[in-house]
Every structure is written in structure tokens, then in C-alpha cells.
Amino acid sequence: MMQIEHIIGDIVCIVLRDPKSLEDININERISYFKVRGFDKMGLWVEHPDLVIVKTEDENGDSIPENEQKHERLDASVLITWDNVQSILHYPNREGYDFPSEFEREVGFKIKTKKLRKDKK
């Protein structure tokens, strides 16, 4: 049986009901692929595919010329609320889409032992 926690860490296809609600953060397509980072009662937390912040003004509020603007790529997550999720397509066992579950990973320390070499006399 498929459960929502099985898609954490995987890349899924999400069909949005209202893609315009996310266009301010550069998510414009109705059907998009996302890596799922988690979920809660509000919705799905997904990795933002291309969040770049451009500094267009200096500390005085004056415009910075385009050739001097700095672009910063950010590691970010975005919440897609449940009311905006029309459907989720999951691809179990598809290479590059289905990653090991974070809940099935071994936790703790592993001790590596050295093989003792017998010196020849």
C-alpha cells in the first residue's frame, strides 16, 4: 500500500490546481517535478528547483546596473498546500527518481576493523 511518507526524498510529478499561486516564486507550470523533502498538515514541502535572488538595489534604494547585480542561488524548500495539489505521480524503482527512504537508513556508528597482516620472517 502506498503512503505519503514513501515519497520523502524521491522526485515526484505534482499536478497543481492553481500554478498562478506560485508564479511569484518562479514556479509557473501546472505539471512539474519536485524532490519531496517532507509533509505536514498544511501540504508538501518540496525542494525549490531554481530559486535565485538578484540584488537590484543598493542599501540606499538606488538601482544597481544590471552588469553589477549579484545573483545568489539558494537551497530552499517551498510549501505546496494540499488544496493546490490535484495529483501526485510517484515512480517507485525508477532510476533517478526513487531514492532510499530516510526512514530506512541505518543510524549509528560502524566500526571498521583492520585486517592484521602476518609479517613473514
N, C-alpha and C positions, 0 to 999 in steps of 0.2 A: 504494500500500500504506500502510495506517495504521500509525503507530508512536507510542509513548508520548510522545516529545518533541514531537509535533504538537499536543498538548493543553495545553502550558505557556502560561499566560496566558489560556486560554479558560475559560468556565464549562461545567462538565460535570455530569451527573447521576450520582451514585455510589450504588449499592445496597450497603448494609452487611450483612455476615453477622450481626454482633452489635452492634446500636446501643446496648445497655446498657453496653458497654465505654467509651463516650464520653459517657454521660449526666452524669458529674461535671463536664464542661466545657461543658455545655448543648447538646450535640448529641444529640437524642433520637429522631429519625426514622430509619427504615430506608432510606428513599429521600430524598436531599437533594441540593441543587445547591450546588456549590462552585466558586470560581475556583482553578485549579491554579497553584501557584507553583513547583513543581519535583517531582522524584522522585529516589529513591536506592534502594539495595538493600533498605532497610527498608520503603519504601512511598511513598505520595503525600503531598507537602506541599501543603496547601490553605489558602486564606485562611479564617480563622475568621469566620463570619458575624456573630456578636453577642457578642463577649467583653466583659463589663462586670465590673469588680471593685468591690465595695462594701466600704468600710471600716466595720466594725460594732463594732470595739473601739478604745479609745484605747491609748496607749503603756503604760498600767498594766494592760491587760487588762480594763478595765471596759467594759460595753456603752455604745454611743453611741445616744441616742434616734433613732428612725427618721427624724424630720424634720431631724436634723442629720448624718445619714450622707451621705458623699460617694460619688458614682458616677463611675467613670472608665472610659471606653470606650477599649479598646486595639486597636491594629493588631497582629494576631497571626496566626501560622500554626500549624496543627496537623498532626501526622503521623497519617495513616490507614495502618496497617500492611497489607501485601499480604494477609496471612491474613484480614483483615477486609473486603476488597474482594470482593464477589460479582460485580459487573459495573460497567462504566463506559459511560455513554451520552454520545457526543460529537456535537455539532451543527455540522458544518462549513458555513460560509457562512450560518448563521442570524444575523440581525441581533441584536446584543446578547449573543451567546454566543460567537462566533468572533472573536477579536481577532488583530491581526497578531502573528506569531511573533517572539519576542525574538531568535531566531537569524537572522531575515531583515531586521532593521532595519539601516539604514545607520549606520555608525560613523565618527566623524571630524568634521572641520570643513567647513563650507560657506562659501564666500566670496561675499558679495553685492556686486555691483557697482552703482554708481550710474549712471544714465543721465545723460550730460552734456547739459546744456541749452545750446543756442546762443542767446546773447543777440542780439536784434535791435538793430541800430544805427540 
